[in-house]
Amino acid sequence: MRAVFVDPGHMTARLELESPEEIADGQGGATVAFASVASLWARIEPVSDVREEQAGADIFMLTHRIWLRFRSDIQSGMRLRKGERVFSIGAWHDPDERGNYLICLCEEERR
């Protein structure tokens, strides 16, 4: 397999990796809040956009390919945050199986 090289100078976005945590609501249920796990540098590549209508409002789903240094703690349900922008991690993979980088396929929702 061919090695993938990414210029670290292209990782210019400072993101927060967040993990979901359930907080008991006192009535037998729980609400989900997100706690910061790490702050990291990444490269964000827009991939596509889809416009939908939900309840009379336009919803835009943007998909992104986000490159980061390899981490072994990425799990389903985690997300990346850049200020007010939130990127939900849908899938991730190591592009050359060498443990150098991860590519996260993410969705960003805008109203």
HUSUL-V689865 format. One record per residue. RES is the residue in one letter. NEAR is the number of other ideal C-beta (glycine too) atoms within 10 Angstrom. Layout:
res->{RES	RES}
near->{NEAR	NEAR}
//
This chain:
res->{M	R	A	V	F	V	D	P	G	H	M	T	A	R	L	E	L	E	S	P	E	E	I	A	D	G	Q	G	G	A	T	V	A	F	A	S	V	A	S	L	W	A	R	I	E	P	V	S	D	V	R	E	E	Q	A	G	A	D	I	F	M	L	T	H	R	I	W	L	R	F	R	S	D	I	Q	S	G	M	R	L	R	K	G	E	R	V	F	S	I	G	A	W	H	D	P	D	E	R	G	N	Y	L	I	C	L	C	E	E	E	R	R}
near->{7	6	9	14	9	15	7	11	7	13	19	10	17	11	22	17	21	20	16	13	11	10	10	9	9	7	6	6	9	12	9	9	11	16	9	10	15	12	10	15	14	23	19	21	12	10	12	8	11	10	9	10	8	8	5	5	8	10	13	12	13	16	16	19	13	23	19	23	14	11	15	6	9	16	10	10	11	18	19	24	15	15	8	5	15	16	25	15	20	11	9	17	11	13	15	13	10	11	11	14	21	19	18	25	16	21	16	20	13	11	7}
//
